[in-house]
Amino acid sequence: MSAGGESAAEVHVINATPPIGGDTIMLEIRVSHGRDRAEAEPASASASGPLLLRVEEAARMLAISRATLYPMLGRQIPVVRIGRAERVPRAELERYLTRAVDAP
């Protein structure tokens, strides 16, 4: 909780456009704080895209490499395993970003 009694920030990934042949990612993020939270859209309503992301997609959304993301999976960012495949829930990426924004 921040000074002044406000609650934690809430981060929503609105749109992430992966690069096609380039290395620029368009990422639209909405951050709402305390008093704005009632007006913010819930994560499920704001997410335009798949609920589960491949590791490569999640890494692109965070603007980090797969090698950087892999050690975080299952520890800092929960994953869903479907057979041998690991998928990252979009909502968990949003929670991770919220925690990162609020970190001291």
N, CA, C and O atoms as CSV, one atom per row, in Angstrom:
chain,resi,resn,atom,element,x,y,z
A,1,MET,N,N,0.853,-1.179,0.000
A,1,MET,CA,C,0.000,0.000,0.000
A,1,MET,C,C,0.887,1.227,0.000
A,1,MET,O,O,1.879,1.273,0.727
A,2,SER,N,N,0.550,2.208,-0.795
A,2,SER,CA,C,1.353,3.415,-0.903
A,2,SER,C,C,0.922,4.437,0.136
A,2,SER,O,O,-0.088,4.265,0.817
A,3,ALA,N,N,1.706,5.505,0.246
A,3,ALA,CA,C,1.390,6.571,1.192
A,3,ALA,C,C,0.057,7.202,0.830
A,3,ALA,O,O,-0.313,7.257,-0.343
A,4,GLY,N,N,-0.646,7.666,1.813
A,4,GLY,CA,C,-1.933,8.314,1.565
A,4,GLY,C,C,-3.084,7.334,1.544
A,4,GLY,O,O,-4.212,7.727,1.246
A,5,GLY,N,N,-2.837,6.050,1.854
A,5,GLY,CA,C,-3.902,5.077,1.952
A,5,GLY,C,C,-4.401,4.520,0.637
A,5,GLY,O,O,-5.396,3.795,0.619
A,6,GLU,N,N,-3.734,4.839,-0.475
A,6,GLU,CA,C,-4.181,4.294,-1.757
A,6,GLU,C,C,-3.766,2.837,-1.865
A,6,GLU,O,O,-2.742,2.435,-1.314
A,7,SER,N,N,-4.556,2.054,-2.567
A,7,SER,CA,C,-4.221,0.656,-2.748
A,7,SER,C,C,-3.277,0.498,-3.931
A,7,SER,O,O,-2.949,1.472,-4.609
A,8,ALA,N,N,-2.850,-0.711,-4.169
A,8,ALA,CA,C,-1.871,-1.011,-5.210
A,8,ALA,C,C,-2.391,-0.659,-6.597
A,8,ALA,O,O,-3.596,-0.618,-6.843
A,9,ALA,N,N,-1.444,-0.407,-7.493
A,9,ALA,CA,C,-1.803,-0.117,-8.884
A,9,ALA,C,C,-2.289,-1.394,-9.549
A,9,ALA,O,O,-1.932,-2.495,-9.132
A,10,GLU,N,N,-3.091,-1.243,-10.566
A,10,GLU,CA,C,-3.599,-2.374,-11.333
A,10,GLU,C,C,-3.174,-2.168,-12.774
A,10,GLU,O,O,-3.437,-1.116,-13.357
A,11,VAL,N,N,-2.515,-3.171,-13.356
A,11,VAL,CA,C,-1.985,-3.060,-14.707
A,11,VAL,C,C,-2.761,-3.986,-15.618
A,11,VAL,O,O,-2.991,-5.146,-15.277
A,12,HIS,N,N,-3.172,-3.481,-16.786
A,12,HIS,CA,C,-3.863,-4.283,-17.777
A,12,HIS,C,C,-3.112,-4.181,-19.091
A,12,HIS,O,O,-2.853,-3.081,-19.578
A,13,VAL,N,N,-2.760,-5.326,-19.668
A,13,VAL,CA,C,-2.185,-5.321,-21.003
A,13,VAL,C,C,-3.356,-5.238,-21.967
A,13,VAL,O,O,-4.159,-6.167,-22.057
A,14,ILE,N,N,-3.455,-4.138,-22.679
A,14,ILE,CA,C,-4.586,-3.899,-23.564
A,14,ILE,C,C,-4.341,-4.530,-24.923
A,14,ILE,O,O,-5.229,-5.177,-25.479
A,15,ASN,N,N,-3.155,-4.347,-25.455
A,15,ASN,CA,C,-2.852,-4.873,-26.779
A,15,ASN,C,C,-1.353,-5.046,-26.895
A,15,ASN,O,O,-0.598,-4.173,-26.467
A,16,ALA,N,N,-0.911,-6.137,-27.455
A,16,ALA,CA,C,0.507,-6.371,-27.702
A,16,ALA,C,C,0.634,-6.887,-29.118
A,16,ALA,O,O,0.100,-7.943,-29.456
A,17,THR,N,N,1.333,-6.149,-29.931
A,17,THR,CA,C,1.518,-6.532,-31.315
A,17,THR,C,C,2.938,-7.050,-31.479
A,17,THR,O,O,3.889,-6.272,-31.396
A,18,PRO,N,N,3.103,-8.353,-31.711
A,18,PRO,CA,C,4.454,-8.898,-31.849
A,18,PRO,C,C,5.093,-8.428,-33.150
A,18,PRO,O,O,4.393,-8.161,-34.127
A,19,PRO,N,N,6.412,-8.329,-33.165
A,19,PRO,CA,C,7.090,-7.887,-34.377
A,19,PRO,C,C,7.023,-8.940,-35.466
A,19,PRO,O,O,6.997,-10.138,-35.186
A,20,ILE,N,N,6.997,-8.489,-36.694
A,20,ILE,CA,C,7.040,-9.390,-37.837
A,20,ILE,C,C,8.280,-8.994,-38.620
A,20,ILE,O,O,8.262,-8.037,-39.394
A,21,GLY,N,N,9.351,-9.738,-38.410
A,21,GLY,CA,C,10.590,-9.453,-39.099
A,21,GLY,C,C,11.383,-8.306,-38.495
A,21,GLY,O,O,12.515,-8.068,-38.916
A,22,GLY,N,N,10.844,-7.601,-37.547
A,22,GLY,CA,C,11.552,-6.501,-36.904
A,22,GLY,C,C,11.727,-6.771,-35.431
A,22,GLY,O,O,11.419,-7.863,-34.955
A,23,ASP,N,N,12.214,-5.800,-34.713
A,23,ASP,CA,C,12.378,-6.006,-33.284
A,23,ASP,C,C,11.718,-4.904,-32.460
A,23,ASP,O,O,12.113,-4.655,-31.321
A,24,THR,N,N,10.719,-4.247,-33.032
A,24,THR,CA,C,9.948,-3.246,-32.306
A,24,THR,C,C,8.598,-3.835,-31.939
A,24,THR,O,O,7.898,-4.386,-32.789
A,25,ILE,N,N,8.235,-3.717,-30.672
A,25,ILE,CA,C,6.972,-4.251,-30.182
A,25,ILE,C,C,6.082,-3.089,-29.775
A,25,ILE,O,O,6.508,-2.190,-29.051
A,26,MET,N,N,4.856,-3.116,-30.242
A,26,MET,CA,C,3.875,-2.128,-29.819
A,26,MET,C,C,3.131,-2.722,-28.624
A,26,MET,O,O,2.468,-3.751,-28.758
A,27,LEU,N,N,3.235,-2.088,-27.467
A,27,LEU,CA,C,2.614,-2.595,-26.256
A,27,LEU,C,C,1.796,-1.477,-25.642
A,27,LEU,O,O,2.321,-0.408,-25.331
A,28,GLU,N,N,0.513,-1.727,-25.469
A,28,GLU,CA,C,-0.379,-0.745,-24.859
A,28,GLU,C,C,-0.751,-1.263,-23.485
A,28,GLU,O,O,-1.317,-2.349,-23.360
A,29,ILE,N,N,-0.438,-0.491,-22.448
A,29,ILE,CA,C,-0.696,-0.886,-21.070
A,29,ILE,C,C,-1.502,0.216,-20.393
A,29,ILE,O,O,-1.201,1.400,-20.546
A,30,ARG,N,N,-2.523,-0.177,-19.646
A,30,ARG,CA,C,-3.319,0.769,-18.863
A,30,ARG,C,C,-3.033,0.506,-17.393
A,30,ARG,O,O,-3.185,-0.620,-16.919
A,31,VAL,N,N,-2.621,1.537,-16.673
A,31,VAL,CA,C,-2.348,1.430,-15.243
A,31,VAL,C,C,-3.384,2.265,-14.520
A,31,VAL,O,O,-3.564,3.445,-14.820
A,32,SER,N,N,-4.066,1.649,-13.564
A,32,SER,CA,C,-5.037,2.400,-12.771
A,32,SER,C,C,-4.625,2.329,-11.310
A,32,SER,O,O,-4.168,1.290,-10.835
A,33,HIS,N,N,-4.785,3.418,-10.614
A,33,HIS,CA,C,-4.422,3.507,-9.207
A,33,HIS,C,C,-5.675,3.737,-8.382
A,33,HIS,O,O,-6.615,4.398,-8.823
A,34,GLY,N,N,-5.675,3.179,-7.171
A,34,GLY,CA,C,-6.721,3.349,-6.172
A,34,GLY,C,C,-8.051,3.873,-6.660
A,34,GLY,O,O,-8.938,3.091,-7.001
A,35,ARG,N,N,-8.201,5.171,-6.698
A,35,ARG,CA,C,-9.504,5.785,-6.996
A,35,ARG,C,C,-9.975,5.515,-8.416
A,35,ARG,O,O,-11.177,5.554,-8.677
A,36,ASP,N,N,-9.042,5.235,-9.358
A,36,ASP,CA,C,-9.424,4.953,-10.737
A,36,ASP,C,C,-9.872,3.513,-10.938
A,36,ASP,O,O,-10.472,3.186,-11.962
A,37,ARG,N,N,-9.590,2.659,-9.977
A,37,ARG,CA,C,-9.824,1.228,-10.139
A,37,ARG,C,C,-11.288,0.907,-10.422
A,37,ARG,O,O,-11.575,-0.004,-11.199
A,38,ALA,N,N,-12.212,1.630,-9.813
A,38,ALA,CA,C,-13.633,1.364,-10.032
A,38,ALA,C,C,-14.020,1.633,-11.481
A,38,ALA,O,O,-14.951,1.020,-12.004
A,39,GLU,N,N,-13.304,2.550,-12.129
A,39,GLU,CA,C,-13.618,2.897,-13.508
A,39,GLU,C,C,-12.886,2.013,-14.508
A,39,GLU,O,O,-13.260,1.967,-15.680
A,40,ALA,N,N,-11.849,1.312,-14.062
A,40,ALA,CA,C,-11.044,0.498,-14.977
A,40,ALA,C,C,-11.803,-0.751,-15.402
A,40,ALA,O,O,-12.631,-1.280,-14.660
A,41,GLU,N,N,-11.502,-1.209,-16.613
A,41,GLU,CA,C,-12.113,-2.440,-17.096
A,41,GLU,C,C,-11.456,-3.622,-16.408
A,41,GLU,O,O,-10.261,-3.566,-16.118
A,42,PRO,N,N,-12.197,-4.693,-16.136
A,42,PRO,CA,C,-11.570,-5.892,-15.592
A,42,PRO,C,C,-10.622,-6.480,-16.621
A,42,PRO,O,O,-10.785,-6.264,-17.822
A,43,ALA,N,N,-9.618,-7.234,-16.143
A,43,ALA,CA,C,-8.592,-7.782,-17.030
A,43,ALA,C,C,-9.187,-8.638,-18.140
A,43,ALA,O,O,-8.729,-8.573,-19.281
A,44,SER,N,N,-10.202,-9.440,-17.821
A,44,SER,CA,C,-10.775,-10.320,-18.833
A,44,SER,C,C,-11.471,-9.529,-19.938
A,44,SER,O,O,-11.494,-9.965,-21.089
A,45,ALA,N,N,-12.030,-8.384,-19.603
A,45,ALA,CA,C,-12.711,-7.589,-20.611
A,45,ALA,C,C,-11.725,-6.793,-21.452
A,45,ALA,O,O,-12.004,-6.488,-22.612
A,46,SER,N,N,-10.565,-6.452,-20.874
A,46,SER,CA,C,-9.614,-5.630,-21.599
A,46,SER,C,C,-8.651,-6.454,-22.442
A,46,SER,O,O,-8.022,-5.918,-23.354
A,47,ALA,N,N,-8.526,-7.718,-22.163
A,47,ALA,CA,C,-7.571,-8.555,-22.888
A,47,ALA,C,C,-8.135,-8.892,-24.264
A,47,ALA,O,O,-9.162,-9.560,-24.382
A,48,SER,N,N,-7.452,-8.422,-25.296
A,48,SER,CA,C,-7.878,-8.762,-26.646
A,48,SER,C,C,-6.839,-9.713,-27.218
A,48,SER,O,O,-5.801,-9.290,-27.728
A,49,GLY,N,N,-7.126,-10.965,-27.127
A,49,GLY,CA,C,-6.184,-11.970,-27.588
A,49,GLY,C,C,-6.360,-13.241,-26.802
A,49,GLY,O,O,-7.300,-13.377,-26.019
A,50,PRO,N,N,-5.456,-14.170,-27.010
A,50,PRO,CA,C,-5.583,-15.468,-26.343
A,50,PRO,C,C,-5.384,-15.357,-24.833
A,50,PRO,O,O,-4.655,-14.487,-24.357
A,51,LEU,N,N,-6.034,-16.241,-24.092
A,51,LEU,CA,C,-5.869,-16.275,-22.644
A,51,LEU,C,C,-4.516,-16.850,-22.249
A,51,LEU,O,O,-3.939,-16.453,-21.236
A,52,LEU,N,N,-4.009,-17.786,-23.052
A,52,LEU,CA,C,-2.713,-18.409,-22.792
A,52,LEU,C,C,-1.738,-18.011,-23.885
A,52,LEU,O,O,-2.080,-18.008,-25.068
A,53,LEU,N,N,-0.520,-17.676,-23.480
A,53,LEU,CA,C,0.504,-17.247,-24.413
A,53,LEU,C,C,1.653,-18.242,-24.437
A,53,LEU,O,O,1.991,-18.834,-23.411
A,54,ARG,N,N,2.255,-18.428,-25.613
A,54,ARG,CA,C,3.492,-19.201,-25.685
A,54,ARG,C,C,4.578,-18.410,-24.966
A,54,ARG,O,O,4.473,-17.191,-24.824
A,55,VAL,N,N,5.604,-19.092,-24.521
A,55,VAL,CA,C,6.683,-18.432,-23.798
A,55,VAL,C,C,7.287,-17.310,-24.645
A,55,VAL,O,O,7.599,-16.238,-24.127
A,56,GLU,N,N,7.449,-17.555,-25.928
A,56,GLU,CA,C,8.023,-16.544,-26.818
A,56,GLU,C,C,7.142,-15.287,-26.856
A,56,GLU,O,O,7.653,-14.167,-26.847
A,57,GLU,N,N,5.827,-15.480,-26.898
A,57,GLU,CA,C,4.895,-14.351,-26.926
A,57,GLU,C,C,4.960,-13.563,-25.620
A,57,GLU,O,O,4.980,-12.333,-25.626
A,58,ALA,N,N,4.994,-14.288,-24.499
A,58,ALA,CA,C,5.066,-13.627,-23.190
A,58,ALA,C,C,6.360,-12.830,-23.064
A,58,ALA,O,O,6.355,-11.711,-22.549
A,59,ALA,N,N,7.464,-13.402,-23.531
A,59,ALA,CA,C,8.751,-12.699,-23.474
A,59,ALA,C,C,8.699,-11.427,-24.312
A,59,ALA,O,O,9.186,-10.381,-23.882
A,60,ARG,N,N,8.113,-11.509,-25.502
A,60,ARG,CA,C,7.984,-10.319,-26.353
A,60,ARG,C,C,7.145,-9.249,-25.673
A,60,ARG,O,O,7.469,-8.064,-25.750
A,61,MET,N,N,6.060,-9.662,-25.003
A,61,MET,CA,C,5.194,-8.691,-24.331
A,61,MET,C,C,5.929,-7.973,-23.204
A,61,MET,O,O,5.666,-6.801,-22.938
A,62,LEU,N,N,6.855,-8.678,-22.537
A,62,LEU,CA,C,7.626,-8.070,-21.455
A,62,LEU,C,C,8.899,-7.401,-21.966
A,62,LEU,O,O,9.630,-6.773,-21.200
A,63,ALA,N,N,9.156,-7.539,-23.256
A,63,ALA,CA,C,10.357,-6.967,-23.886
A,63,ALA,C,C,11.635,-7.533,-23.269
A,63,ALA,O,O,12.600,-6.811,-23.018
A,64,ILE,N,N,11.613,-8.854,-23.029
A,64,ILE,CA,C,12.792,-9.557,-22.528
A,64,ILE,C,C,13.004,-10.798,-23.390
A,64,ILE,O,O,12.137,-11.170,-24.180
A,65,SER,N,N,14.156,-11.432,-23.232
A,65,SER,CA,C,14.437,-12.636,-24.013
A,65,SER,C,C,13.774,-13.854,-23.369
A,65,SER,O,O,13.386,-13.826,-22.201
A,66,ARG,N,N,13.656,-14.919,-24.155
A,66,ARG,CA,C,13.123,-16.175,-23.607
A,66,ARG,C,C,14.036,-16.680,-22.496
A,66,ARG,O,O,13.565,-17.195,-21.481
A,67,ALA,N,N,15.341,-16.529,-22.692
A,67,ALA,CA,C,16.313,-16.998,-21.692
A,67,ALA,C,C,16.132,-16.273,-20.361
A,67,ALA,O,O,16.349,-16.864,-19.303
A,68,THR,N,N,15.740,-15.016,-20.399
A,68,THR,CA,C,15.479,-14.270,-19.170
A,68,THR,C,C,14.160,-14.705,-18.541
A,68,THR,O,O,14.042,-14.761,-17.317
A,69,LEU,N,N,13.174,-15.011,-19.370
A,69,LEU,CA,C,11.845,-15.371,-18.862
A,69,LEU,C,C,11.802,-16.774,-18.260
A,69,LEU,O,O,11.142,-16.983,-17.242
A,70,TYR,N,N,12.498,-17.746,-18.873
A,70,TYR,CA,C,12.384,-19.134,-18.419
A,70,TYR,C,C,12.635,-19.319,-16.921
A,70,TYR,O,O,11.854,-20.021,-16.279
A,71,PRO,N,N,13.683,-18.727,-16.323
A,71,PRO,CA,C,13.874,-18.919,-14.871
A,71,PRO,C,C,12.755,-18.329,-14.017
A,71,PRO,O,O,12.570,-18.743,-12.873
A,72,MET,N,N,12.007,-17.368,-14.557
A,72,MET,CA,C,10.918,-16.733,-13.820
A,72,MET,C,C,9.650,-17.589,-13.822
A,72,MET,O,O,8.804,-17.458,-12.937
A,73,LEU,N,N,9.527,-18.464,-14.820
A,73,LEU,CA,C,8.308,-19.264,-14.971
A,73,LEU,C,C,8.197,-20.277,-13.838
A,73,LEU,O,O,9.152,-20.983,-13.515
A,74,GLY,N,N,7.025,-20.329,-13.252
A,74,GLY,CA,C,6.769,-21.242,-12.155
A,74,GLY,C,C,7.194,-20.684,-10.806
A,74,GLY,O,O,6.775,-21.195,-9.768
A,75,ARG,N,N,8.016,-19.646,-10.804
A,75,ARG,CA,C,8.460,-19.022,-9.561
A,75,ARG,C,C,7.767,-17.667,-9.393
A,75,ARG,O,O,6.976,-17.473,-8.470
A,76,GLN,N,N,8.073,-16.744,-10.292
A,76,GLN,CA,C,7.474,-15.405,-10.221
A,76,GLN,C,C,6.215,-15.306,-11.074
A,76,GLN,O,O,5.304,-14.536,-10.769
A,77,ILE,N,N,6.174,-16.085,-12.133
A,77,ILE,CA,C,5.027,-16.064,-13.047
A,77,ILE,C,C,4.499,-17.484,-13.188
A,77,ILE,O,O,5.193,-18.336,-13.744
A,78,PRO,N,N,3.293,-17.769,-12.703
A,78,PRO,CA,C,2.724,-19.111,-12.828
A,78,PRO,C,C,2.504,-19.502,-14.292
A,78,PRO,O,O,2.253,-18.648,-15.143
A,79,VAL,N,N,2.601,-20.791,-14.566
A,79,VAL,CA,C,2.383,-21.297,-15.917
A,79,VAL,C,C,1.321,-22.383,-15.906
A,79,VAL,O,O,0.999,-22.949,-14.861
A,80,VAL,N,N,0.788,-22.660,-17.075
A,80,VAL,CA,C,-0.156,-23.754,-17.277
A,80,VAL,C,C,0.552,-24.763,-18.171
A,80,VAL,O,O,1.083,-24.401,-19.221
A,81,ARG,N,N,0.562,-26.010,-17.766
A,81,ARG,CA,C,1.170,-27.051,-18.589
A,81,ARG,C,C,0.073,-27.844,-19.279
A,81,ARG,O,O,-0.844,-28.358,-18.640
A,82,ILE,N,N,0.187,-27.930,-20.592
A,82,ILE,CA,C,-0.741,-28.716,-21.400
A,82,ILE,C,C,0.127,-29.738,-22.122
A,82,ILE,O,O,0.809,-29.420,-23.096
A,83,GLY,N,N,0.087,-30.957,-21.630
A,83,GLY,CA,C,1.020,-31.957,-22.151
A,83,GLY,C,C,2.431,-31.528,-21.788
A,83,GLY,O,O,2.730,-31.294,-20.617
A,84,ARG,N,N,3.299,-31.424,-22.785
A,84,ARG,CA,C,4.667,-30.961,-22.539
A,84,ARG,C,C,4.821,-29.461,-22.755
A,84,ARG,O,O,5.881,-28.899,-22.480
A,85,ALA,N,N,3.781,-28.819,-23.240
A,85,ALA,CA,C,3.851,-27.389,-23.543
A,85,ALA,C,C,3.583,-26.546,-22.300
A,85,ALA,O,O,2.701,-26.865,-21.502
A,86,GLU,N,N,4.343,-25.479,-22.143
A,86,GLU,CA,C,4.101,-24.503,-21.086
A,86,GLU,C,C,3.467,-23.266,-21.708
A,86,GLU,O,O,3.937,-22.749,-22.722
A,87,ARG,N,N,2.403,-22.808,-21.088
A,87,ARG,CA,C,1.728,-21.592,-21.543
A,87,ARG,C,C,1.649,-20.620,-20.372
A,87,ARG,O,O,1.518,-21.023,-19.216
A,88,VAL,N,N,1.729,-19.349,-20.692
A,88,VAL,CA,C,1.686,-18.304,-19.677
A,88,VAL,C,C,0.324,-17.617,-19.757
A,88,VAL,O,O,-0.002,-17.024,-20.786
A,89,PRO,N,N,-0.477,-17.683,-18.694
A,89,PRO,CA,C,-1.770,-16.992,-18.709
A,89,PRO,C,C,-1.574,-15.483,-18.787
A,89,PRO,O,O,-0.774,-14.919,-18.041
A,90,ARG,N,N,-2.294,-14.835,-19.676
A,90,ARG,CA,C,-2.214,-13.381,-19.835
A,90,ARG,C,C,-2.491,-12.685,-18.498
A,90,ARG,O,O,-1.829,-11.699,-18.173
A,91,ALA,N,N,-3.446,-13.176,-17.728
A,91,ALA,CA,C,-3.788,-12.556,-16.443
A,91,ALA,C,C,-2.601,-12.610,-15.480
A,91,ALA,O,O,-2.404,-11.686,-14.691
A,92,GLU,N,N,-1.805,-13.691,-15.538
A,92,GLU,CA,C,-0.643,-13.792,-14.655
A,92,GLU,C,C,0.435,-12.791,-15.047
A,92,GLU,O,O,1.132,-12.266,-14.179
A,93,LEU,N,N,0.582,-12.519,-16.342
A,93,LEU,CA,C,1.521,-11.477,-16.773
A,93,LEU,C,C,1.079,-10.124,-16.237
A,93,LEU,O,O,1.904,-9.324,-15.795
A,94,GLU,N,N,-0.224,-9.870,-16.277
A,94,GLU,CA,C,-0.750,-8.613,-15.752
A,94,GLU,C,C,-0.496,-8.510,-14.255
A,94,GLU,O,O,-0.110,-7.448,-13.765
A,95,ARG,N,N,-0.708,-9.606,-13.517
A,95,ARG,CA,C,-0.434,-9.596,-12.068
A,95,ARG,C,C,1.047,-9.355,-11.794
A,95,ARG,O,O,1.399,-8.608,-10.881
A,96,TYR,N,N,1.915,-9.988,-12.586
A,96,TYR,CA,C,3.353,-9.798,-12.415
A,96,TYR,C,C,3.720,-8.324,-12.620
A,96,TYR,O,O,4.489,-7.757,-11.844
A,97,LEU,N,N,3.165,-7.712,-13.665
A,97,LEU,CA,C,3.448,-6.294,-13.918
A,97,LEU,C,C,2.924,-5.411,-12.797
A,97,LEU,O,O,3.574,-4.436,-12.421
A,98,THR,N,N,1.759,-5.742,-12.263
A,98,THR,CA,C,1.195,-4.972,-11.152
A,98,THR,C,C,2.133,-5.033,-9.961
A,98,THR,O,O,2.427,-4.010,-9.343
A,99,ARG,N,N,2.607,-6.236,-9.636
A,99,ARG,CA,C,3.548,-6.378,-8.515
A,99,ARG,C,C,4.842,-5.622,-8.791
A,99,ARG,O,O,5.396,-5.006,-7.880
A,100,ALA,N,N,5.338,-5.654,-10.031
A,100,ALA,CA,C,6.575,-4.979,-10.387
A,100,ALA,C,C,6.426,-3.465,-10.277
A,100,ALA,O,O,7.351,-2.779,-9.840
A,101,VAL,N,N,5.263,-2.940,-10.672
A,101,VAL,CA,C,5.010,-1.483,-10.581
A,101,VAL,C,C,4.952,-1.058,-9.124
A,101,VAL,O,O,5.426,0.024,-8.779
A,102,ASP,N,N,4.385,-1.884,-8.271
A,102,ASP,CA,C,4.219,-1.548,-6.852
A,102,ASP,C,C,5.448,-1.833,-6.016
A,102,ASP,O,O,5.499,-1.423,-4.857
A,103,ALA,N,N,6.450,-2.527,-6.564
A,103,ALA,CA,C,7.632,-2.899,-5.792
A,103,ALA,C,C,8.410,-1.648,-5.384
A,103,ALA,O,O,8.501,-0.686,-6.146
A,104,PRO,N,N,8.973,-1.673,-4.166
A,104,PRO,CA,C,9.722,-0.489,-3.691
A,104,PRO,C,C,10.972,-0.246,-4.488
A,104,PRO,O,O,11.705,0.704,-4.214
